[in-house]
Amino acid sequence: MTTAAPDPLVNTPGHLSSPDKLVNLPRLVTAFYANHPDPEVPAQRVSFGTSGHRGSAFTTSFNYAHILAITQAIVEYRAEQDTTGPLFLAQDTHALSEPAFTTALEVLAANGVEVMIDENLGFTPTPVLSHAILTYNAANAGKPLADGIVITPSHNPPEDGGFKYNPTNGGPADTTATKWIQDRANELIAAKLQGVKRLSYAKALNASTTHRHDFITAYVNDLANVIDFSILKGTALKLAVDPLGGAGVHYWPRIAEQYKLPLTILNPYVDPTFRFMTLDWDSRIRMDCSSPFAMASMIANKDAYDVAWACDTDHDRHGIVCKSVGLLNPNHYLAVCIQYLFTHRPEWSAQVGIGKTVVSSSIIDRVAKGLGRPMLEVPVGFKWFVAGLMDGTLGFVGEESAGATFLRHSGQVWTTDKDGPIPGLLSAEMTQRTGKDPGQLYADLTAKYGNPIYQRVDAVATKEEKAKLAKLSAAQVTAKTFAGEPITAILTEAPGNHAPIGGLKVTTENGWFAARPSGTEDVYKIYAESFNGEEHLKQIQMEAKALVASAIA
């Protein structure tokens, strides 16, 4: 017997995984129920980061006990906040999302919470959950407010799970809420789940408080109020979307049909191993639509479509691929969206501003200044944008990791969480209207405002050093110049709201860096950008490490 020689590129970044390396789904689901967290082990406790609790059943960080405890904690938090309207419950396509969904419903039903689930027990994107909460609350003014739970670890690997609470404003819960829920959940786990109410799944599914909801129709019908589909009527553009096996997989055919879009849907199926994904930079499967490795198959076919896009597993992020440049850097596309929207949304007030995170590109600042629009610069975390979206003072908000949303044509709120589909659809709108794809539109911006080079790298740090970095004060940085230029600002708080950025940012006229500790690894992240070329960027990165080392010594 002879066997074919293995492909040397299989299991390398930008290429497919061999079948034997794929996640063992039966074993993963068994671990969800069989492994029990030890409350004395920090890595096995409930921990809400910038976007909910995440972990894996294999490492006993995302298991049955976690979901029981977190859901009961959310029930009790709702009672504390007097939130008595319906709770919208959403899940993505990760393998652990289904068992977490059934577990959460068992607890919610046992506690008498009115729950809205997908009418076909299907998948629901994060922005669709936000949209559902906001539209319900707007239509039921004066009645008890709705909130929601979305079960997703975002673009994380197939063996991961995630659980996120969105309060009545439709956006990610703030740190006050997440700390309350986290602490109460850990108390319940330590008490061996005494105090957790639950029904069997069959009873929960058929409870009088469990209601079916048509998420798809509500979201798809409303899209015309945020995207100008009229310009795309009869378009000759070739368009494509890759749902990356995610929660929007059944949304795109409905969008294409309803708005008569010539849209090719790539990978129109769900497979919880995500075997169709090309491997990310570390040879792991990750549904990161901003990664050139994960998006390698779309980049290879860039010439087949005028513009194409992908969304991550819960569809709260976007990745734009166009003929001119391939995969557009997320920062670059944010700048293009801002320039386009603020010149093509005539109903928006002249006072409406732009929101960005402290680690997003400075070309956004230059574009905002050129448009004469106010800029709100906040720490990492979409929750900081919620208030400005709700009251319509922020027209477009985005973060460097390819998350964004924007207002309706009317200037009213659309979603208060990241929305992956609308930046994708906007790329088609702007290409049709301007005759240029987003890569060409970005080139126009750099001709006017300069061409920045942006990169994120990691530097090794102990837990003690990371703790020091997170608590730095600006006074601890004594340097007056940096990378050959006078320092213009030393920040440990975001300029837009004076909230701690959990690290340090140093700016000059033509460059900047920000350093933030990783929440999961013994490293800190250095975000850096230069408008003076590659060598200047390297100088910024080198001096940034030295400056941080001196400050935390």
N, C-alpha and C positions, 0 to 999 in steps of 0.2 A: 504494500500500500504506500502511495506517495501523497504528500500534502503540498499545496502551493506555498511558495515562499511568502512570508508575511510582508505586507506593505510597510516599508520603513517609516513612512510618514504618519501612519495610524498612531493614535495616542500622543501626538505632538500638537502644540498650539496651532490653531487655525485649521486642524484636520479632525476627522471623525474619530470617535472612540471605538475600540474593538468591543464586541458584545460582552466578552468576559469582564470588562471593566465597568459595565453599567451597574447602577444600583440594584441590589436584590430587593425587589418590592415586597414579597411575602415576609422576608426577614425584617424589613423596616417596619411594616405594620405590626408584626409580632412584638418588636421591641417597644413600639408605642404603648402597647397594653402590658407587656411583661416587665419592663424596667420601671423601678420606682425611685424617684429622686430622694437623695439624702439631704435634708435641710442644712446639715453641717458642712456640706461641700459647696463653696460659693458658685462654682460653675453649673451646679444643678438647681440653683435657686431661680425663681422668677426674676427677670431683669429687663425692664423696659428701657430700650435705648432711644435713639431719635425717632424710631418708627416702630414701637411695639416690642413684644417679646419674641425672640427668635432662638432657634436651636435645632438639634437633631435628636430623634429617638435613640439613635445609636450611642450618643454620648450622654443620654439621660438628661437632656436639657429641653426636650419638647416631647412630653409624654402625657398619658391619660390624666394623671394626677395634676399636672400643670394646668391643663385646660379646664378640668373641674374647678380648681381653685381660682383661676383667673376669672372664669365666667361668674362664679359666685361672688367674687370681689366686685365685679362690674355691676352685678345686680344690686349689691349693697351700696356702691357708690352712686348709682342712679337714684336710690331711695334717699341718700344724703342730699342730693342735688334736686330732689323733687322732680325728676324726669320720669314722667308716667305715660308718655306717648309710646307709639310702637318702636321696636328696635329692628332695624334692617340688618339681616345677617347674610354676609357674602363670603364666597370661597373662591380660590383660584385652582389651578390644575396640578399643583404639587401633590404627591402621593399622600402626604400627611394631612392635607387640607380636608379631605373627606372624613376621616375619623375624628379630626378636631371639630368639624362642623356638626357631626352627629352628637358628639359629647357636649358641645356648647348648647345645642338645642335641648338635650335632656335636662340640663340645669335651668335654662331659661323657662322652659315649660313648667317645670316643677315649682318654680318661683312665681308662676302666674304672669310672666311678662308677655305682652302682645308682640309676636315676632313675625316679620315679613321675610319670607324666603322665596327664592326663584320658583316660578310656577312649574318648571320642569326639573327642579333640583339641579339646575345647571350652574354654570360658572358666572361670576359677577365681578367685573373689574373694579378696582379701587375708586376711580373717578365716577363710576356709575352709582356706587354706594353714596358718595358725597352728593351727587346730583339728586338722588332719591330723597335723602334727608332734607336737603334745602327746598326741593319742590314741594315735599309734603308739608313742611313747616310754613312755607309761604301760602299754600292753599288752605291751611287750617289755622289761620291767625286767631289767637285767643284760646285755642285748644291746647291740650298737653303736647309738648314738643317731642319729636322723634330724634333718635340717635342711631348708632350702628356699630357693628363689629365686622371687620374684614379679616379673613383668615388667609394669610399670605406671608412668605418670607421674601417677597419681591423677586429679584432676579437670582437669588441664591441657588446653590446646587440642588439637585433633585432629592437628596436625602434630608433636606432642611424643611422646617415648618415655621410659620410665623402667625402672630395673633395681635391684632391692633384694634384699639377702641377709638371711634370717632364720635365726639359729643354732639350736642344739638346744633353747633355751628357747621357741622359737616366736615370739618378739617381734622387733622391729627390732634389727639388730646395733648394738652399742655403738661408741663412737668409736675404741676401740683396734682393733677388728676392721675398721671401715670405713677407717681410715687405712692399715692394713696392706694391705688389698685395693686401695685407691686407688693407693698408691705402687707396688705391684708391677705393677698394670695399666699405669700410665704408663711404667714401665721396659720392659715388653714392647712397648708402642707405639713407644717411642724406639728399640728394638732391631729395628724392622721385623717384629715378631711372631715373631722367632726364639724358640723355646721353647714356642710354642702348638701343642698337638696337636689334630688335627681329623679327623673322618671325613666322608664325604659324608652328606647328610641321609638319603638312602634307607637307607644302612648303619646310621646312628645309630638310626633309627626301628625297625629290625628287629634291633638288637643284643640279645644275651642279657641285657644289663644294663638294658635299657629295658622298663619294665613299665606296663601300663594300670591305672588306679586309678579307682574310682567315688567321686569326691569328693562328688557331689551327695547320694547316698543316705546316706553317712556323716554329713554335716552335718545334713541335713534330719531324719533319724531321731533325732538327738540333741537337737534344739531343744526338745523337751518337758522336758528337764532344766534349761532356763534360762528358758523362758517358760511361764506357766500358761495352757495352751490350754483347760483344762476350763471356765474362766469364760466362754470365748467360744463354747462349744457352743450352737448354736441362737440365737446373737446376732441382734438386729434391726439392729445397727449397719451402716451402709454404709461399707465400707473400700476404699481404693485405694492402689496402689503404682506409682511410676514408676521403673523401673530405669535411666532416662536412657541407654538403649542400652548399659548396662555389663555387667560380668562376671556379674551375678546374674540375667540375663535368663531363663535356663532353670531357675533355682532357684525363682522365685516361683510358677509353676504347680504345681510339686511340693509346695511348702509349703501352698498353698491347698487342693489336693486331699487331702493327707494329714491336715490338721488341720480340714478342713471349714469353711474361712473364706469368708465372702461378700466375696471380694477381687477388685476390678476391677484388671486389670493394664494400665496405660497405656503406650503405645509399646512393645509386646511384641516388638520386633525390633532387629536390630543394623544400623547404618549407620555406617561409619567416618568419614563426613563430619559426622555428628551434625547433619544439616540440620534436624531437628525441634526443636533447642534454641533457645530465645530467647536473644538475645545478652546477654552480661554487661555490667558497668558501662563497659567500655572498647570496647564493640561487637565483642568477640571471642567466639567460641564457647568456653564453658568449662562443664564438667559439675559445677558447684559447687552442691550441693543446699542450701547455706546462703545463697546469693545471691538476693535478691528479684528481680533482673533475670533470672538464669538460670532461676528457678522461676516466672516470670510466668504461664505457662499454667496451672500448678497452682493458683496463688493466685487466678486469675480464676475457677476452678471450685471454689473452696473450699466453696460451699454445697451442692454435689452429694454431698458425703461427710461423714460425722460426723468422721472423722479419716483423713488420707492422709499418705503419706510417700514420700520419694525417697531413693535412694542414689547416690553418685558412681560413676565408671567402674569402680573396683576394689572398690566396695562397702565401703569402710572408714569412710565418713562417712554421716551421716543428715540429712535435713531434714524437719521435721514441719509439716504444714499442717492447721489445724482451723478449724471454722466461726467460732469466737469471735474469732480474731485473724488468721487467714490464716497466713503463714509465721512460726513461732515463732523468736525469736532463739536461736541455739545455747546461749548462756549460760543463758537462761531455762529451756530444756528440760533442761539438765544439773541445775539446781536441782530441777526437778519430778521427774526420775528419782530423785534422791537421796532426797527426801522420801517418795516412793512405795515405793521398794525397801526402805528401812530400816524401813518400817512394815508391809511385806507379804512379808517373807522370814523366817519364824519360825525356820528352821533356822540362820540366820546367827548367829555368836557375837556377844555384846554388845561384844566388843573390836574387831570388824571396823571398819576405818576407810574414809576417802574420800581419793582422790587428785585433785589439780587442778594445773594449771600456773600459774605466777606471773602470767600475763596473763589468767586467767579471772576471772569476776565475783566480787566479794566477797559477793554474796548467798549463794554456796555456803558461805562461812565461817560466815555467820549461821545457815543451815539446819543445817550440821554441829553447831554449838554447841547449837542448839535440840534436836537429836536426841541430844546427849551423845556424839557420835562423834569419834574422833581424825581430824585432818586432816594429810595429807602434801602440802606445796606444793613443787613441783619446777620445774626449768627447762623450756622448751618442748622437746618430744620425748617420744614415747610410751615410748621405751626405759627411762625413769626409773621407770615403773610396773611393769615386768616382774617384779621380785623379789617385790613385795607381792602381785601377782596369783598368782604361783606358790605362795607359802606361805599364801595365803588371808587375809592381814592387811589387804588392801584389797578391799572389797566392790564398789565402783564407782569407776571412774577416767574422767576426761574432760578434754578440752582445748577451748579457746574456738572452735576451727575445726571443731566438730561431729564430733569423733572421741571414741568412748567404748566401753567394754566393762564387763561385770560378771560376778560369779560365778554358778555354777550354784545351784539351789535348795539343794543340799547344803552350799554354802559352799566348794566346790572350784573350781579354775580352769576357765574355759571357753575363752577365748582370751587371748593376751598381746599381741595387736595389735588395732587399732581394728576394731570390728565394726559395720557399718551396719545390717544386717537386724534385730538384736535390739532396738535402741532403737525402731525402727519398729514392730515387733510389740508391744513393751512399751506403746507409745502406745495400741494397741487394747485391751490387757489393762487398763490403768488407766482408760480411758474407760468400759469395760464395768463394771468393779468399782465405781468411784466415782460414775458417772453424770455426770461432768464431763469435758470434753476437756482436753488439756494446757494450753491457753491459760487456761481457767477455773481450773485448779489452780494455775497460776502467779499469777493474780490473788489467790488465797487466801494465797499465800506473801508477796506484797508487802504485803498488809493487815497481816501479822504482823511482817515484817522490814524494811519500807521498799521503795521502788520506785527501783532504781538506773537511771541512764542511762549506757550504755556505748558507746564509739565508738573506732575505730582510724583514725588519720590518718597521712600521711607528711610528713616534713620533709626538705628537700634537705640533703645532706652529701657532702663529698668522701671519697675512699677513705681519706685520712689521718685525717679526722674520725671516720669509721666505725671505724677501727682503734683510735682513742683511746677511743671510747665502749665498745667491746667489752672494754676493759681497765681501765675506771674502778675506783677504790676508793671506798668509802663516805666516806673522809676528805676526798675532793676536793669533797664537797658540804657547804658550811658553813652553809647556811640553817637556821633553827630553826622557821620557820613556812612554810606553803605554802597558797596559795589561801584565806587567811583562817583557817587552823586550825594548831595546833601539829603538827609532824611527829612521827609515832609510830614510824616506821621508815625507814631508808635502806638499801636492799639491793642488793648486787652478787652475792650468793650466795643460792640458794633456801633458805628456812627449813627445809624438810623434809629436805634431804640435804647442804646446804652446797656444792653444785656451782655453779660460776659460771653466772650467767644470761646472760652475754654482753651485758651492758648494765646498766641501772639501774632500780630501782623505789623510789618514794617514796610512803609512805602517811600518811594522816591519819584521823581518826575517821570522816569521811563521804566520803572520796574517795581516789583514788590515781592514779598514772600509772606506766607502765613504758616505757622507751625501749630499742629493740634495733636494731642495724644490719641493713639488708637484705643478703642474700647475693648478690643478682643486680642490684640497681639502686643508683644513687648517692643513696640516701635512708636515713633511719632511720625506724622505725615507732614511733609513739606510741600506746600503748593507754591509755585513760583512762576513769575511771568516777566518777560522783557520785551520792550519795544525796540531794543537796540541789537537784536540778533542772538544767535546761538551761543557765541562766546560769552556775551554778557549774562545770558541765562545761567550758564555754568558757573560764572563768578558769583551770581546771586545765590545759587544753591550751595556753593562751597562756603561762602561767608555766612549764610544762614545757619549752617550746622555749627560753625564756630561761635556765632553770636548766641545761639540757643544754649550750647554747651557751657559758655561763660555765665549766662544768666541763671542756669539751674545748678551750677556747681556748688 
